[in-house]
């Protein structure tokens, strides 16, 4: 993958140390063209885009905060860095904020999840949403780091972890986290019941992560727009009868209509390309 990214950078006239902020319109347009070609050629399920997303993430988060000034979205490159950021948020009496958190570590692992914060009745609730599953090795490491940090450094906060199990591809964790962070801001009222129950503490054991099935009872259907697997989508609808008829976007589509429109089949497996299309949309938003 490093060789592939290096070749892409060379092809568009970039150095191998340049990040997304320094991309010219022409260079960014070439990257976007390659991403679009990967959809047409159905290469995208097998290509790891995570290093490119890492390079672009600072710019993407800055763009999101410029569009939504009260979103309060922060990139956390190492879980331990969250402590100072949360303490600053509390000190500044910010009632709602979001954090895209990378697993980090000495070997520079890359995996993102998104943390949503709400302060309710002077109590700080923090919920980490994992786009994949915690039984995968790297998400498990991130979860363990977060649990330890919360217990040792932020014991007065009410912290829970929840897995969404909506990611099936190898490198869309950053895009999922960014899309979810925006959704959490725009629909923050839909997370209030979850945060209140997190603070109350009698619905689940905070020492054990919330399962995707349990989480489904709290989140509305439009939080699952980019879900990549049909079976996962059916699991949600089974727990929320009638949700299959709700409109989830400005195109007046239901979730299954949207999923079908974005489905591709590779190696006999059907998977939604929606998250990769979201990457392209986000990259295009950086064009100047």
N, C-alpha and C positions, 0 to 999 in steps of 0.2 A: 504493500500500500504506500509506503514512503516513496518508493521509486515511482509509482504512478503519480502521486501528488507532485513530486519533483518534476516529472515530465510535463505535467499540466502547467506548473508555474513557469517552466522554461518556455513552453509553447506560447504562453501569453506574455512573456517578457517580465516575469517576476523573479525576485530573489527568493531563495528558500527560507529566509528569515522574515519575510514581509508578512504582516497580518492583514486581516480584512479591512482595517481602517485605511491602509495605504493603497488599496486597489484602485486603479483608474477605472473609469466607466468602461473603457474598451476591454480591459483585463477581466473585469467582473462580468461583462456581457459574454465573453468567451467561456468563462466558467459556467454561466447559466446555460449557454448553448450545449455544453457537454452534459449538463444535468438533464436537460430536455431530451437529448439524444439517447441517454441511458433509459428513459421511459420508452421511447419508440423502439429501441432494440431489446427491451426487457433485460437490461444488464443490472438495473438498480438493486434488485434483491441480493446480488452477490458482491456488490462493491461496498467497501467500508468508507464512508464519508466523514467519519467522526473527527479526524484531524482537521479537515477543512472547516467543519462546524466550530471546532474549538477556536480556530483562528478568527472566525467571523463573530463569535459570541459576544465579545465586548461591544462591537458595533451594533449588533442586533438588539442587545439590551438597551443601549443608549437610544436607539431609534424607538424602541417601545416606550421608554420613559418620556421621550420627547412628545410622543403621540398621546400618552396618558400620564400627565405630570403627577397624578396622585396614586399611580400604580405602585411606586416604591419598590421596584424590582432591582435586585442586586445579584451579581455573579460572585459565588463563593468557590474559589479554586481548590481549597482544602477545607474539610469539615471543621478543623480547629479554628479557622478564620471566622466562622459564624458567630462565635462567642462575642467578640468585640462589636460586630455589626448589630446583633440583637440587643446588646446593652445600650448601644447608641440609640437604637430605635426606641427602646423603653424610656431612656433619658429624655428624648425629644418628644415624648408623649404621642408618638405615631400609633394609631389604633389598628392599622392594617398594612401589611407589607408582604412581599414575596421574595424568595431566594432560590436561584438555580444553583445547585450544589454538586460539585464534582468530587468523586471519590479520592482522587489525588494519591499521595503516598510516595515513598522513595523511588518506586519504579514508574512513577508518572502514569498511573492507570487513568483511564478516561471512562467515566460513566456518570451521567447526570440524572438527578431527580429534582423535584421541586417542593419547596417548603412554603406552606401558607401560614401566615400569622394573623390572628385577630386578638385584640385586647377587649375583653367583655367584663364589665363590672370590676375593672382594675385587675383582672386576672389574665395572664398571658397564655394563650393557647397556640401551640405550634404543631402542625401536622405535616409530616413528610409523605409525599405521594410518589411512589415508585411506578414508573410507566410499564415496567416488565414484571418480574416476580422476584421475591426475596430468596427463593430457593436456587437462583442462579448465583454463581460464585461472587462476581464483582458487586452486584446489588447487595448481596449478603454482607460483604465487607463494608460497604457504605452504611448499611443499616447498623452494623455493630459499632462502627465509629461514631455514628450519630447518637446511638443509645448511650455510649460511654461518656461522650461529651456533655450530653444533657444531664446525666446523673451527677457528674463531677463538677461541671462548670456553670450549669444553668438549672440548679435543682428547684428553683422557685417557679419555673415554667411548667406548664402542663403539656407534655410531649407524647405524641402517638405517631406510629408509622402505618401507612396503608398501601397495599399494592393494588394497582388498577388492572394489570395483566392485559394491556391493550397493545403492547409492542411485540411484534413477531420478527421484525427485520433486525439486522446486526448493528446498525449504527444510527438509529433515529432517536435515541434517548434525549439528545439535546433539543431536537426539534419538538418532540413531544413535550418536554419540560417547558419550553418557551410558549408553545400554544396553550398549554394548561395554565401557565402563569397568567396569561392574558385573560383566559376564561375565568379564572378565579377572581381576578379583579373586576371584570365586567359583570360577573354574576355572583359577587361576594355574598349577597343575601342568601343564596342557595347553599352556602357553606356554614351559615350561622348555626343551624341546628346541630351539625356535626361538631363544631367547635364548642358549643354549649355542653353537649354530651361528653366531649373530651374533658372539659373542666369538671363536670359533675362526677365522672369517673366510675359510674355504676353500670355502664352498658358493655364495657369490654375491659380486659386486662391490658394496661398500657405496656406491660413487659412483653406482650406478644403482639405482633403486627395484625392489623385488621385485614381480613381476607377480602379478595375482590368481590365475593358474593355478599359479604356483609356491607361493604362500601356501596354496592349497587343500590341499597335501600335508601341511601342518602343523596346521591347525585342525580341530577336530571339527565335525560337522554342526550342532550346536545353536548355534554361533556365527553361523549364517546364518538364524536364525529370522525376522528382519525383512527379508530380501532381497526386493526389490520386483519383480524380473523373473524370469519362469519360465526363460528361456534361460540366465540366469546360474546358476540353481539346477541345471539339467541339466548345465552345465559342471562344477560341483563334483562331482556324483554320478558323472559319467563318470570323474573322476580318483580317486574313492573308492567303488568298487563295494561295494554292501551298505549304504552309509550311508542309502539311501532307506528302509530297513526299521527304522532306529533310532528310538526314541521320543525326542522333543525337548522335551516339556513334561509338566506334571502331568496334562494331560487325556488322556494316553496316545496322542498323535497322532504320526504320522510327519511329516517335513518337507513332503511333498507334500500330505498331508491338511490340514495347517495352512495351507499356501499356498492351496489351493483354497477353504478356508473364508473366507479374507481377501481373495480376489480380486474386484476390480470391473473393469468394462470401460468405458472412456471413449475416445471417438473411435476406436473399433475396436482399442484397445490394452488388454491385460489387465495390471493392476498390483496388487500387494498393498497393502492399506490398513493393514497391521500396524503400521508405524512411526507412523502418525498416531494409531492407537488407543493406542499406547505413550505418545504425548504426553498424551493424555487421562488415562491411568492415572497418569502422573507428576504432572500438575496436580492430580488428585484427592488425591494423597498429601499435598498441602500444606493441605488443608482442616483447619481447627482446630475 
